[in-house]
Every structure is written in structure tokens, then in C-alpha cells.
């Protein structure tokens, strides 16, 4: 479904497309991003490069929120903008607060119903894997919250980008190296965000993001290769212009120095 979406958008460059990312600190681009892109920024740049500039994205993440907080502000921050698709990435603060799973599911279903009411496609996204040793006892049920998203995706035929599946395999097999992707127990650092963005791009059948800084690109590839040792990742999309675009941008920015 996601692959077909990008194909359809590319065929209609005169049609404006609006995309919203709805979530908590995992989504919000703020000080904790350390001046770097987060996953949604990487995906935004790829949409606009490989699909077209008719794509407009809006980041509606707010640090510290639960699914109930999202439901309270969905009219203001999502419905008013009439988006074509909305990513829903929520669950960490819910787990931390010990929210009952039934309540978590009920609020997610209400958000989805509201989005369908304006003909907006909801896209569920699981988190990366937290460092459980650094989290509270209550938080240890976090995987159950991610499983709820898988259940909803299956039952309601809603697209799912299952980041947790990929990150958790790495975490379980090599916790020391995995910790190098984390800013703290609950948040990925810029490298982790780049990998999330890459996985999201592949889910839409987009080429991998163009990373201009070679040192950073090398680090992303190093941890991506580690991850691939433990789980099969979505396949990369090869297009002939990818290296040409990367080279062109690098040469352009060299001239500006």
C-alpha cells in the first residue's frame, strides 16, 4: 500500500500532499535532537527529493505525551490541517505511566476513527527498542504496547512500520553496541534517528536518505550492518540517480566553503 501511495503521488505533481507526524518526544524535532535530523526529517527530505516538492510535512510531536494526550489535541494539531496521511508513534510514556492496555488500545482506535473521518490514512509506527535495564519496573511491559499496534494493523488493515522488530533484534543480541544508538534509556541519538528514517523510507519504497557528511554516513552504515546480522531489514531501493544526486549535493556544498 505505501509503495503504491508514493507512485500515485509522483504521477500527480500538481496535487498537494500533506503528511503529519503525530507523537511524543520520539517524533518532536526539538533541542534533544542535538541539531540533527530526526527520523521524520530524514523521511521528509526523501519524500521531497524522490517524490516531489508537492509534499508538505508537519511535525506534531510533543515531548512527554501519551495516547490520551494525542486524542485531546488531535482536532487542533491534525484534523484542522486535513492531512492525507498521519503517522502515529506513541506508547513510551503510556508504558511508563502504567496505562492499562485496553485504554491504550481504545484511544488509538479513537484516533484512527477520527482520521478515517476526514479520509486521512493512519500509519502506525512502533518505537525503536529502549534500554530496558535503565527503565522502571512498570515500563517492562512496553513490548505489549507495541504488540497492540501490530494487532490493530492486522485487524483493521492499517499500514504498520514496525521499527521495534528491527531495533529489538539488535538490542537482544548485542546490548553494548546497541547502546551506542541511544541518547538515553528511552531515546535514540542522531544515528538511531537516521536508521529509523532509512527504515521508514524503505517502507515507502523510497531510496535510502542522502547523507552528505561522509563520517556520519559511515557510522550509520556500521550500525545498520550490525542490525542486519540479527534481522532481515526491508530491502533497499536502487535507482540510478541516487549516487548522482549525492555527488551533486556534495560538490555544491564544497563550493560554498
DAWO-V966591 format. One line per field, one symbol per residue. ss: DSSP state (2 for helix, 1 for strand, 0 for the rest). phi: phi as a letter, one per 40 degrees, with the letter a starting at -180 (. if undefined). A space follows every 50 residues. Layout:
ss: ???
phi: ???
This chain:
ss: 02222222222000001111111000000022200000222222222222 00001111111000002222222222202220001111100222220000 22222222222222222000111110000002220002222222222222 22222200011022222222222022222221000001022222222222 22200000000002222222222222220000000000002222222222 2222220
phi: .cccdccccccbccccbbbbbbabccbccadccfgbcbdccccdccdccc bicccbbbcbcbdgcbccccccbccccbddcfccbbcbbaiccccccgdd cccccccccccccccccbgbccbcbccdccccccbccdcccddccccdcc ccdccbfbdbbcdddcccccdccacccdcccbcacbbccdcccccdcccc ccccgbccdcbcccccdccccdcccccccbaccdccbcbccdcccccccc ccccccc
